[in-house]
């Protein structure tokens, strides 16, 4: 039975030649993402803002202003209303109730539910969540610190494991991946809660796994083909790991696509963040992180000959053939 190969054998793509376009596109997309976050802002969930969030489902798309007027008449505070998932589901966010315990919160929820059911027959209560102001500030701080220390720790690991150029290129690529995800959330209006922080950390983990595999192959080929130029070494390394990179990304995206279509709106933000993060992380691993090593001045070091061996690097025929595919012909 013939095996399915997404990437053909003997693939020889000059990724480094496209680094100018890739760097320009990466910079442009990063600036657009920052602008979107600054202008539109993020739809922070109750986990980070505090307050009471009630989710209500209607038989048909309701007028948002009518829903807001109905809730405002109850005297429970100014309501922030937003569509969630389908057009028939709304998220009603209320401020923290003064001196509200669990019983008082349940009373507010029942009051809103009864008013909406009377004004819009067929409206049903889905769920609610409440977080105090002090707890939300703590969650926001700890969530931000978790992402920050993850990025810094990954950069330090790459520096210790390889060279400082690898650490810098990895951190730049991960920051790019995170900016793209934040820009998507600013544009789409999906709610940012603790589940999205978990998605960020998962994206970071996937990105570093993909980049470390490529970086390790680059370092291996630097020792193996010490007379080869850095441009050819990076192209050879990326092409050698390309089948693994593409296959891993495609299989993960298939699972995420099923979850995105069938998982419901509760998981839609988390799944969308993961889906975009995998796509952007694969792009940055191939086009940004590896090619950035040349800009940072990485050079292949002469091989340190071991005792009892000559100075020539021993490679088998397949390795030599791989090198010949990448090395330009002599003019």
N, C-alpha and C positions, 0 to 999 in steps of 0.2 A: 504494500500500500504506500502510495507516494505521500510524503509528509507535506503539510501545508507550510509554506514559507512566505511570511508577509514581506520580509526583506530578502531579495534574491542573493544568491551566493556571489562572492567577488564584487560586492558593492563598493564603488569608489567615488564617493561624493567629496568635493573639495569644500568642506564646511568653513575652513579658515578664510577662503576667498570671499565668503559672504559676511564676514564679521563686521565690516563697515555698515552694511545694511542692517544687520541684526542689532548692532549697538545703537544705531539711530532709531530703529523701531522700538527698542527697549526703553531708551530715554524718553521718546515721545509718549509711549503708553504710560510710563511711570508718572510723567508730568500731568497727563490727562487724569490719571487716577487720583493724584494729590489734589488737583483742581476740583474734581467731583466731590471728594470728601470735604474739602474746604467750603464749597458752595452749597451743596445739597445736604451735607452732613450724613451721619449714620442714624438709622432707626434703632436706637438703643432700647433693648427690652427691659422688662421689669427687673430683671436680675441686676442691671447696672443703674437704673434710674430710681428704683423704689416705687411703691404704690401698688395699686390693684389693677389687674388686667382681667377682663371678662371677654370670653369669646362666644359670640352668638351666631347661630345659623338661621337663615331665612329661607322661605319657600321660593322667593324670587329676589333679584338684586334690589335692595332697599335704597331709598333716597338717604344719603348720608346726613344731610342737614336735618331731615325729619327725625332720624335716630338721635342726633345730637340734641335737638330740641326736647325730645322725650326724656332723655337722661338728665338734661340740665334742670328740668322742672322738679326733679326729685331732691335737689339741694345737696348732692353728694360731691360737688366740686366740678370744675371744668373738665369736660371729657375730651380726650384725644382719640379720634376714631380713624381706623385704617382698614382697608380691605386686606384679608389674609387668605391666601390660596385662591379659592374660587370667588366669583363675584357675589355669591350668596352668603359669604361668611365675613363678619366684621370683628375686629379687635377693638374693644372699648377700654381705654386706659384712664384710670381715675387717680387723683393724687392720694397720698397717704392720709388715711382717716385719723383725725386727732384722737388719741387715746383708744384706738381701735384694738380690741383683742379678737380672738378667733370668732367669738359669738357675734360681736359687732360687725366683723367683716362678712360673715355669713348672712347677717341681716341686710347689709347693703347689696350683696349679690342677689338675694331673693327679691329685694325691692326693684332692682333693675330688671331682673328676669320677668317679674310680673307686669311691670310697666310696658316692656317691649312686647310681651305676649298679647297684652290687651290692645296695643296700638297696631301691631303687625300680627294678625292671626296666623298661626302655624310656626312662629319663631320658636326655636328651641335653644336651650342653654347647652354649650359644649363643655367648657372648662373654665377655671379661673386660677390665677396665681397671685400671690401677694408677697412683697419683700419690703422690709423696713429700710429707712434711709441709711442707717449706720451699716447694715448688712450689705446694701447695694454698693456703698463706697468701698467696703472691704473686698467685695467680689471683684469690682473694677480694678482695684490696685493689684490684687493677687493674680488676676487674669493677665494683666499687662506684664507683670513681673515674670510670670511663667513663660510667656512668649519671648521676652527679652533675654532671660537666662538661657533659654533653649538656643537662640541664635548665637549668643556669645559662646556658649559651651561648644557648639558645633564648630564655630570658627577656630577656637583654641585647639580642639581635637585635630582639625585639618592641618593646623600649623605644626603641631607636635608630630603628627603621623607622617606628614609630607614636608612641604616647605611653606614659608609664609605666603607665597603667591597663591598656593592652593587655598589657604584659609581665607584670604581676601576675596578671591573669585567666588568661593562658595557662599560667603556672607552676602556679597553683592547680588548673586543670583537668588538667594532666599529672600532678601529684602524686596527684590523685584517681584517674586511670586506673591508675597504678602500684599504689596501695593496693588497688584492686579486684582486680588481677591477683595480688598477693601474698596477699590473703585467699583467693582461689580456690585457690592452691597449698597454703596451710595447711589448707584444708578438704578438698581432694581427696587430698592426700598425694603428688602427683606430685613426682618428683625434680627438684630445682633444680640445674642444671649450667650449663656455659658456653653451651649452646644456648638456655637460658632467658634468659641475659643478652642474647644476640643478639635474642631475641624482644622483650625490654624496649626495646632500642634501636630496633627496627623499629616498635614501637607508638608510641614517642615521635615518630619521624619521621612516621608517618601522622597522628598527632594534630596536630602542628604544621602539617602541610600543610593539613589541613582547617580549622584555626582561622585560619591566615593568610589563606585565601581569604575567609572570612567577615569578618575584621577589615578587610581591604582594601576590601570592599564597604561596610562601615560607614563607613570614613573617606571613601570616595568620595561616599556619600550625605550625609554631614555637610556637605560642601562644596556639594553640589548643592541640598539642601533645608535651607538654613541657618535658616529660620524654623520648621521642623518640630521638634516635641519629640523628645528623645532616645529616648523609649519607641517612638515611631512609626518613627524611623529604624532602630532595631535590629530591630523586627518586619519592616519592609520589606526590610532587608538579608538577614535569615535566610530569609525566604520567597523572595527572588530566587535565593539560592544553594541552596535546599532540593533541587531536582531533581538538581543536580550532586552534592550531599552524599549523598543517598540512593542514587543510581545507582552511585556509586563504592563505597560500603559494600556494597551488595548483590552486585556483581560480585566483589569480593574475598572476601566470605563464601561465595559459591558455590564458588570455588576452594579455600578452606580447608575447607569441608565435605567435598569430595571427598578431600582429603588426610587429613582426620580419620578418614574411614571406611575408606579404602583404604591409607593410608600405613604402617600397622603401629604397634605399641606403641612402637617406638624414637622415632618422630617425634610421638607422641601428645601429650606434654607441651608441646612447642614449638608444635604446631598449636593445641592448646586455649588456650594463652596468647595466641596471635595472634587467634584467633576471639573470645575474650572482650575483648581489647584493642580490636578494631575496633568491637564493639558499644558498649562503654563510652565509647570515644573519640568516636563519633558522638553519643552522648547528651550528653556534656559539652560538645561544640562547639556544639550547638544550645541547650541549656537552661542550662548553667552559665557557660561562658566569656563568651558575649555578654551575658547579663543581668547578670553581675557588673559590667560596665562602668558601669551606672547606680548601683549601690551604691558604687562607687569614685569617683563624682562626675564622670564624663566628661560634658562639655557640648559642643554644637556651637558652633564659633567663627564669627563673622561672616566672610563671604567678602571676601577682599582683592581689590578690583576692579583689573583690569589696565588699563594705559594704553590709552585709546581705546575702553573698553567701559563700559557703564553698570553700575549696582550690582545690576541684576536678573540672576538666574541663568537662563541659557537652557537649556531642556529641551525635548525633543520630546514629541509627544502621548502616546507610550507611557509615558514617564517620568512625565508628569503623571498619567496614568491609574493608574500603579502607586502614586503617592503618595496619590491620592484613595482607593484601596482600603484603605489603611492608616489614613489620618487619620480620626478619629471625626467624625461629623456634628455640625454645630453645633446645640446645643440651643436 
